């Protein structure tokens, strides 16, 4: 695994644990996608690794370019979704988001952000939101979900 993706996944999983409640579990992670000629091919390889029962095309991936600002607004929603996390002091929330963006920028450098919309052919999560980041260092899938 990519050392930057591994470090960022650890950070995200720690925050995800703080959002767990008795009736749900949060799952946040980063995956470095395999290099290929296109982003959709990289995603197809990732989706094929989840299940071999259905072709990757059954995920119906759509990419919509977005800004880093929109991405970070979504990160904040997922990081502070649980009511206990919402009660954290504003300075602590900003510190968590600041550390996250610093690590992300170290991992990706100057990057393009895309929102990934899929229709998984298998149970994937009760609610999920994903992004793909393309940079000079590779392509990364950022996953947020709860189940």
N, CA and C atoms as a LAMMPS dump frame, in Angstrom:
ITEM: TIMESTEP
0
ITEM: NUMBER OF ATOMS
441
ITEM: BOX BOUNDS ff ff ff
-5.0000000000000000e+02 5.0000000000000000e+02
-5.0000000000000000e+02 5.0000000000000000e+02
-5.0000000000000000e+02 5.0000000000000000e+02
ITEM: ATOMS id mol type element x y z
1 1 1 N 0.846 -1.181 0
2 1 2 C 0 0 0
3 1 3 C 0.891 1.243 0
4 2 1 N 0.442 2.266 -0.639
5 2 2 C 1.121 3.557 -0.672
6 2 3 C 1.23 4.104 0.756
7 3 1 N 2.442 4.519 1.179
8 3 2 C 2.633 4.945 2.567
9 3 3 C 1.8 6.172 2.911
10 4 1 N 1.581 7.06 1.951
11 4 2 C 0.767 8.248 2.217
12 4 3 C -0.707 7.874 2.366
13 5 1 N -1.177 6.998 1.489
14 5 2 C -2.564 6.541 1.574
15 5 3 C -2.79 5.776 2.875
16 6 1 N -1.797 4.989 3.29
17 6 2 C -1.908 4.232 4.537
18 6 3 C -1.995 5.177 5.738
19 7 1 N -1.16 6.207 5.748
20 7 2 C -1.174 7.168 6.857
21 7 3 C -2.501 7.93 6.905
22 8 1 N -2.988 8.372 5.744
23 8 2 C -4.238 9.118 5.692
24 8 3 C -5.42 8.22 6.058
25 9 1 N -5.366 6.953 5.649
26 9 2 C -6.425 6.006 6.022
27 9 3 C -6.458 5.825 7.536
28 10 1 N -5.305 5.712 8.17
29 10 2 C -5.261 5.592 9.633
30 10 3 C -5.893 6.79 10.314
31 11 1 N -5.575 7.972 9.831
32 11 2 C -6.154 9.209 10.363
33 11 3 C -7.672 9.175 10.201
34 12 1 N -8.129 8.83 8.992
35 12 2 C -9.566 8.814 8.712
36 12 3 C -10.291 7.745 9.534
37 13 1 N -9.678 6.59 9.704
38 13 2 C -10.33 5.534 10.499
39 13 3 C -10.446 5.937 11.965
40 14 1 N -9.459 6.659 12.475
41 14 2 C -9.546 7.146 13.856
42 14 3 C -10.718 8.103 14.002
43 15 1 N -10.863 9.019 13.065
44 15 2 C -12.004 9.943 13.109
45 15 3 C -13.301 9.172 12.92
46 16 1 N -13.293 8.195 12.016
47 16 2 C -14.481 7.376 11.796
48 16 3 C -14.928 6.653 13.051
49 17 1 N -13.982 6.149 13.836
50 17 2 C -14.322 5.469 15.095
51 17 3 C -15.042 6.414 16.053
52 18 1 N -14.666 7.676 16.02
53 18 2 C -15.308 8.651 16.902
54 18 3 C -16.729 8.971 16.456
55 19 1 N -17.08 8.597 15.237
56 19 2 C -18.433 8.808 14.736
57 19 3 C -19.308 7.568 14.867
58 20 1 N -18.743 6.447 15.319
59 20 2 C -19.534 5.231 15.485
60 20 3 C -20.561 5.42 16.595
61 21 1 N -21.699 4.815 16.399
62 21 2 C -22.761 4.826 17.407
63 21 3 C -23.243 3.385 17.583
64 22 1 N -24.138 3.175 18.507
65 22 2 C -24.6 1.824 18.812
66 22 3 C -25.237 1.147 17.597
67 23 1 N -25.852 1.91 16.73
68 23 2 C -26.578 1.299 15.619
69 23 3 C -25.918 1.513 14.254
70 24 1 N -24.677 1.977 14.227
71 24 2 C -24.021 2.191 12.951
72 24 3 C -22.504 2.222 13.11
73 25 1 N -21.826 1.958 12.021
74 25 2 C -20.362 1.978 12.004
75 25 3 C -19.927 2.831 10.819
76 26 1 N -18.96 3.687 11.046
77 26 2 C -18.401 4.52 9.982
78 26 3 C -17.197 3.817 9.37
79 27 1 N -17.029 3.992 8.075
80 27 2 C -15.888 3.415 7.38
81 27 3 C -15.322 4.475 6.45
82 28 1 N -14.112 4.937 6.75
83 28 2 C -13.448 5.957 5.951
84 28 3 C -12.082 5.408 5.554
85 29 1 N -11.721 5.52 4.251
86 29 2 C -10.402 5.055 3.844
87 29 3 C -9.967 5.692 2.53
88 30 1 N -8.679 5.509 2.241
89 30 2 C -8.063 5.971 0.995
90 30 3 C -7.429 4.763 0.313
91 31 1 N -7.613 4.649 -0.992
92 31 2 C -6.998 3.585 -1.77
93 31 3 C -6.259 4.233 -2.936
94 32 1 N -5.008 3.852 -3.116
95 32 2 C -4.299 4.297 -4.322
96 32 3 C -4.739 3.372 -5.445
97 33 1 N -5.319 3.957 -6.479
98 33 2 C -5.811 3.176 -7.607
99 33 3 C -4.648 2.746 -8.495
100 34 1 N -4.825 1.62 -9.158
101 34 2 C -3.802 1.134 -10.077
102 34 3 C -3.646 2.109 -11.232
103 35 1 N -2.409 2.235 -11.702
104 35 2 C -2.164 3.084 -12.861
105 35 3 C -2.748 2.425 -14.091
106 36 1 N -3.341 3.243 -14.953
107 36 2 C -3.893 2.76 -16.214
108 36 3 C -4.012 3.941 -17.165
109 37 1 N -4.518 3.65 -18.363
110 37 2 C -4.636 4.7 -19.374
111 37 3 C -5.746 5.701 -19.068
112 38 1 N -6.708 5.343 -18.203
113 38 2 C -7.793 6.273 -17.876
114 38 3 C -8.258 6.074 -16.431
115 39 1 N -8.903 7.093 -15.924
116 39 2 C -9.423 7.011 -14.569
117 39 3 C -10.514 5.934 -14.465
118 40 1 N -11.354 5.824 -15.491
119 40 2 C -12.42 4.821 -15.459
120 40 3 C -11.854 3.404 -15.467
121 41 1 N -10.748 3.191 -16.157
122 41 2 C -10.108 1.867 -16.145
123 41 3 C -9.542 1.577 -14.753
124 42 1 N -8.931 2.581 -14.132
125 42 2 C -8.425 2.41 -12.759
126 42 3 C -9.567 2.072 -11.814
127 43 1 N -10.696 2.757 -11.963
128 43 2 C -11.864 2.472 -11.121
129 43 3 C -12.426 1.084 -11.4
130 44 1 N -12.431 0.679 -12.666
131 44 2 C -12.928 -0.66 -13.016
132 44 3 C -12.102 -1.738 -12.322
133 45 1 N -10.799 -1.55 -12.283
134 45 2 C -9.94 -2.522 -11.592
135 45 3 C -10.242 -2.552 -10.095
136 46 1 N -10.466 -1.383 -9.517
137 46 2 C -10.814 -1.322 -8.091
138 46 3 C -12.153 -2.022 -7.842
139 47 1 N -13.173 -1.697 -8.644
140 47 2 C -14.493 -2.307 -8.444
141 47 3 C -14.449 -3.816 -8.674
142 48 1 N -13.628 -4.272 -9.608
143 48 2 C -13.477 -5.715 -9.833
144 48 3 C -12.842 -6.405 -8.635
145 49 1 N -12.02 -5.665 -7.874
146 49 2 C -11.39 -6.266 -6.694
147 49 3 C -12.391 -6.454 -5.552
148 50 1 N -13.508 -5.759 -5.6
149 50 2 C -14.518 -5.875 -4.543
150 50 3 C -15.352 -7.124 -4.741
151 51 1 N -15.746 -7.386 -5.976
152 51 2 C -16.518 -8.592 -6.277
153 51 3 C -16.225 -9.026 -7.699
154 52 1 N -16.091 -10.323 -7.9
155 52 2 C -15.893 -10.832 -9.254
156 52 3 C -17.191 -11.405 -9.812
157 53 1 N -18.29 -11.239 -9.073
158 53 2 C -19.585 -11.744 -9.531
159 53 3 C -20.182 -10.884 -10.637
160 54 1 N -19.835 -9.61 -10.651
161 54 2 C -20.399 -8.679 -11.62
162 54 3 C -19.283 -7.924 -12.318
163 55 1 N -19.44 -7.665 -13.599
164 55 2 C -18.428 -6.853 -14.296
165 55 3 C -18.353 -5.456 -13.68
166 56 1 N -17.185 -4.848 -13.77
167 56 2 C -16.987 -3.523 -13.194
168 56 3 C -17.959 -2.499 -13.767
169 57 1 N -18.385 -2.69 -15.01
170 57 2 C -19.321 -1.746 -15.643
171 57 3 C -20.654 -1.682 -14.896
172 58 1 N -20.983 -2.725 -14.144
173 58 2 C -22.24 -2.745 -13.391
174 58 3 C -22.257 -1.705 -12.269
175 59 1 N -21.116 -1.119 -11.963
176 59 2 C -21.065 -0.056 -10.947
177 59 3 C -21.528 1.28 -11.532
178 60 1 N -21.568 1.395 -12.84
179 60 2 C -22.017 2.605 -13.54
180 60 3 C -21.328 3.864 -13.006
181 61 1 N -19.989 3.89 -12.996
182 61 2 C -19.292 5.051 -12.424
183 61 3 C -19.465 6.313 -13.261
184 62 1 N -19.668 7.405 -12.559
185 62 2 C -19.717 8.73 -13.179
186 62 3 C -18.817 9.642 -12.358
187 63 1 N -18.002 10.398 -13.044
188 63 2 C -17.104 11.337 -12.378
189 63 3 C -17.556 12.755 -12.678
190 64 1 N -17.622 13.552 -11.621
191 64 2 C -17.96 14.969 -11.775
192 64 3 C -16.865 15.783 -11.113
193 65 1 N -16.227 16.624 -11.899
194 65 2 C -15.152 17.446 -11.342
195 65 3 C -15.713 18.352 -10.255
196 66 1 N -14.944 18.508 -9.187
197 66 2 C -15.327 19.398 -8.093
198 66 3 C -14.076 20.095 -7.584
199 67 1 N -14.262 21.054 -6.731
200 67 2 C -13.121 21.793 -6.184
201 67 3 C -12.648 21.144 -4.887
202 68 1 N -11.438 21.49 -4.495
203 68 2 C -10.935 21.018 -3.209
204 68 3 C -11.786 21.57 -2.071
205 69 1 N -12.331 22.761 -2.246
206 69 2 C -13.2 23.367 -1.23
207 69 3 C -14.451 22.53 -1.024
208 70 1 N -15.092 22.122 -2.111
209 70 2 C -16.288 21.27 -2.002
210 70 3 C -15.92 19.935 -1.372
211 71 1 N -14.797 19.37 -1.788
212 71 2 C -14.33 18.119 -1.195
213 71 3 C -14.168 18.274 0.315
214 72 1 N -13.509 19.343 0.76
215 72 2 C -13.264 19.55 2.187
216 72 3 C -14.558 19.824 2.959
217 73 1 N -15.535 20.455 2.343
218 73 2 C -16.838 20.637 2.993
219 73 3 C -17.484 19.28 3.25
220 74 1 N -17.349 18.374 2.298
221 74 2 C -17.886 17.018 2.461
222 74 3 C -17.12 16.261 3.545
223 75 1 N -15.797 16.41 3.558
224 75 2 C -14.981 15.784 4.6
225 75 3 C -15.46 16.253 5.974
226 76 1 N -15.69 17.539 6.126
227 76 2 C -16.142 18.084 7.412
228 76 3 C -17.486 17.487 7.822
229 77 1 N -18.381 17.313 6.87
230 77 2 C -19.692 16.706 7.19
231 77 3 C -19.498 15.295 7.73
232 78 1 N -18.647 14.506 7.055
233 78 2 C -18.429 13.129 7.496
234 78 3 C -17.64 13.077 8.806
235 79 1 N -16.648 13.926 8.961
236 79 2 C -15.839 13.907 10.181
237 79 3 C -16.653 14.292 11.413
238 80 1 N -17.606 15.17 11.266
239 80 2 C -18.345 15.694 12.42
240 80 3 C -19.828 15.38 12.332
241 81 1 N -20.145 14.179 11.823
242 81 2 C -21.548 13.801 11.66
243 81 3 C -22.223 13.41 12.973
244 82 1 N -21.538 12.75 13.859
245 82 2 C -22.14 12.314 15.121
246 82 3 C -22.325 13.515 16.04
247 83 1 N -23.394 13.516 16.809
248 83 2 C -23.691 14.685 17.657
249 83 3 C -22.574 14.986 18.65
250 84 1 N -21.884 13.967 19.142
251 84 2 C -20.762 14.228 20.055
252 84 3 C -19.617 14.939 19.333
253 85 1 N -19.392 14.57 18.072
254 85 2 C -18.338 15.227 17.29
255 85 3 C -18.714 16.671 16.966
256 86 1 N -19.999 16.932 16.816
257 86 2 C -20.453 18.292 16.544
258 86 3 C -20.217 19.213 17.739
259 87 1 N -20.128 18.628 18.938
260 87 2 C -19.927 19.421 20.154
261 87 3 C -18.462 19.79 20.397
262 88 1 N -17.558 19.266 19.583
263 88 2 C -16.142 19.6 19.75
264 88 3 C -15.937 21.099 19.561
265 89 1 N -14.98 21.672 20.28
266 89 2 C -14.68 23.098 20.072
267 89 3 C -14.272 23.357 18.62
268 90 1 N -14.662 24.495 18.118
269 90 2 C -14.37 24.874 16.729
270 90 3 C -12.877 24.785 16.429
271 91 1 N -12.038 25.19 17.387
272 91 2 C -10.587 25.157 17.15
273 91 3 C -10.089 23.727 16.962
274 92 1 N -10.661 22.768 17.692
275 92 2 C -10.268 21.369 17.537
276 92 3 C -10.718 20.828 16.181
277 93 1 N -11.934 21.181 15.767
278 93 2 C -12.411 20.765 14.446
279 93 3 C -11.498 21.311 13.351
280 94 1 N -11.152 22.584 13.445
281 94 2 C -10.287 23.194 12.445
282 94 3 C -8.901 22.55 12.436
283 95 1 N -8.421 22.172 13.622
284 95 2 C -7.127 21.496 13.719
285 95 3 C -7.176 20.128 13.035
286 96 1 N -8.247 19.366 13.262
287 96 2 C -8.397 18.057 12.609
288 96 3 C -8.444 18.213 11.09
289 97 1 N -9.251 19.167 10.61
290 97 2 C -9.355 19.384 9.172
291 97 3 C -8.037 19.9 8.596
292 98 1 N -7.348 20.752 9.335
293 98 2 C -6.061 21.27 8.882
294 98 3 C -5.023 20.179 8.74
295 99 1 N -4.964 19.268 9.72
296 99 2 C -4.029 18.146 9.636
297 99 3 C -4.374 17.229 8.467
298 100 1 N -5.669 17.009 8.269
299 100 2 C -6.105 16.16 7.161
300 100 3 C -5.682 16.768 5.828
301 101 1 N -5.958 18.047 5.616
302 101 2 C -5.631 18.675 4.329
303 101 3 C -4.124 18.755 4.121
304 102 1 N -3.366 18.96 5.195
305 102 2 C -1.903 18.962 5.071
306 102 3 C -1.395 17.605 4.59
307 103 1 N -1.9 16.528 5.202
308 103 2 C -1.495 15.177 4.789
309 103 3 C -1.961 14.875 3.365
310 104 1 N -3.167 15.303 3.033
311 104 2 C -3.688 15.091 1.685
312 104 3 C -2.83 15.813 0.656
313 105 1 N -2.484 17.061 0.932
314 105 2 C -1.655 17.822 -0.002
315 105 3 C -0.262 17.224 -0.141
316 106 1 N 0.269 16.678 0.954
317 106 2 C 1.568 16.002 0.871
318 106 3 C 1.468 14.767 -0.014
319 107 1 N 0.34 14.062 0.066
320 107 2 C 0.132 12.84 -0.696
321 107 3 C -0.101 13.142 -2.174
322 108 1 N -0.823 14.221 -2.485
323 108 2 C -1.256 14.448 -3.861
324 108 3 C -0.589 15.626 -4.558
325 109 1 N -0.075 16.589 -3.805
326 109 2 C 0.45 17.795 -4.446
327 109 3 C -0.679 18.555 -5.105
328 110 1 N -0.414 19.105 -6.27
329 110 2 C -1.436 19.83 -7.032
330 110 3 C -2.325 18.787 -7.697
331 111 1 N -3.603 18.755 -7.346
332 111 2 C -4.457 17.658 -7.785
333 111 3 C -5.795 18.15 -8.329
334 112 1 N -6.439 17.259 -9.072
335 112 2 C -7.804 17.473 -9.537
336 112 3 C -8.72 16.589 -8.697
337 113 1 N -9.886 17.113 -8.342
338 113 2 C -10.837 16.404 -7.494
339 113 3 C -12.09 16.082 -8.291
340 114 1 N -12.592 14.865 -8.087
341 114 2 C -13.807 14.412 -8.748
342 114 3 C -14.715 13.738 -7.729
343 115 1 N -15.982 14.026 -7.811
344 115 2 C -16.981 13.296 -7.044
345 115 3 C -17.299 12.04 -7.852
346 116 1 N -17.341 10.894 -7.182
347 116 2 C -17.622 9.623 -7.853
348 116 3 C -19.027 9.172 -7.484
349 117 1 N -19.849 9.005 -8.487
350 117 2 C -21.213 8.522 -8.28
351 117 3 C -21.276 7.117 -8.872
352 118 1 N -21.735 6.162 -8.078
353 118 2 C -21.861 4.786 -8.548
354 118 3 C -23.207 4.214 -8.145
355 119 1 N -23.57 3.117 -8.786
356 119 2 C -24.742 2.319 -8.427
357 119 3 C -24.241 0.9 -8.219
358 120 1 N -23.712 0.617 -7.028
359 120 2 C -23.096 -0.695 -6.803
360 120 3 C -24.068 -1.854 -7.05
361 121 1 N -23.598 -2.914 -7.701
362 121 2 C -24.438 -4.088 -7.947
363 121 3 C -24.521 -5.014 -6.728
364 122 1 N -23.769 -4.688 -5.685
365 122 2 C -23.765 -5.464 -4.446
366 122 3 C -23.957 -4.502 -3.283
367 123 1 N -24.295 -5.048 -2.112
368 123 2 C -24.425 -4.177 -0.951
369 123 3 C -23.058 -3.585 -0.65
370 124 1 N -23.021 -2.266 -0.545
371 124 2 C -21.759 -1.55 -0.389
372 124 3 C -21.724 -0.778 0.912
373 125 1 N -22.847 -0.198 1.284
374 125 2 C -22.975 0.544 2.538
375 125 3 C -24.387 1.104 2.586
376 126 1 N -24.837 1.472 3.781
377 126 2 C -26.149 2.101 3.885
378 126 3 C -26.14 3.457 3.192
379 127 1 N -25.048 4.17 3.384
380 127 2 C -24.857 5.481 2.77
381 127 3 C -23.372 5.62 2.475
382 128 1 N -23.041 6.062 1.272
383 128 2 C -21.625 6.238 0.952
384 128 3 C -21.424 7.459 0.064
385 129 1 N -20.225 7.979 0.14
386 129 2 C -19.821 9.113 -0.697
387 129 3 C -18.34 8.905 -1.017
388 130 1 N -18.001 9.069 -2.295
389 130 2 C -16.622 8.812 -2.707
390 130 3 C -16.118 9.913 -3.635
391 131 1 N -14.805 10.055 -3.608
392 131 2 C -14.114 11.018 -4.451
393 131 3 C -12.913 10.33 -5.078
394 132 1 N -12.531 10.813 -6.248
395 132 2 C -11.296 10.369 -6.885
396 132 3 C -10.425 11.609 -7.03
397 133 1 N -9.176 11.462 -6.653
398 133 2 C -8.213 12.545 -6.767
399 133 3 C -7.143 12.106 -7.748
400 134 1 N -6.887 12.957 -8.733
401 134 2 C -5.852 12.659 -9.717
402 134 3 C -4.726 13.665 -9.544
403 135 1 N -3.516 13.135 -9.375
404 135 2 C -2.364 14.004 -9.164
405 135 3 C -1.153 13.441 -9.901
406 136 1 N -0.081 14.191 -9.851
407 136 2 C 1.145 13.72 -10.489
408 136 3 C 1.703 12.491 -9.781
409 137 1 N 1.226 12.198 -8.586
410 137 2 C 1.713 11.043 -7.823
411 137 3 C 0.804 9.823 -7.941
412 138 1 N -0.298 9.965 -8.661
413 138 2 C -1.202 8.838 -8.835
414 138 3 C -2.649 9.229 -8.637
415 139 1 N -3.493 8.225 -8.729
416 139 2 C -4.94 8.406 -8.533
417 139 3 C -5.326 7.762 -7.209
418 140 1 N -6.194 8.459 -6.479
419 140 2 C -6.629 7.977 -5.17
420 140 3 C -8.142 8.01 -5.077
421 141 1 N -8.703 6.98 -4.472
422 141 2 C -10.123 6.934 -4.155
423 141 3 C -10.26 7.24 -2.67
424 142 1 N -11.104 8.197 -2.338
425 142 2 C -11.395 8.543 -0.934
426 142 3 C -12.824 8.078 -0.671
427 143 1 N -13.005 7.241 0.34
428 143 2 C -14.304 6.599 0.62
429 143 3 C -14.797 6.98 2.015
430 144 1 N -16.071 7.361 2.074
431 144 2 C -16.769 7.593 3.344
432 144 3 C -18.053 6.777 3.292
433 145 1 N -18.342 6.045 4.361
434 145 2 C -19.619 5.318 4.389
435 145 3 C -20.022 5.031 5.835
436 146 1 N -21.278 4.672 5.969
437 146 2 C -21.758 4.156 7.257
438 146 3 C -22.681 2.982 6.963
439 147 1 N -22.697 2.051 7.907
440 147 2 C -23.559 0.872 7.784
441 147 3 C -23.873 0.355 9.154
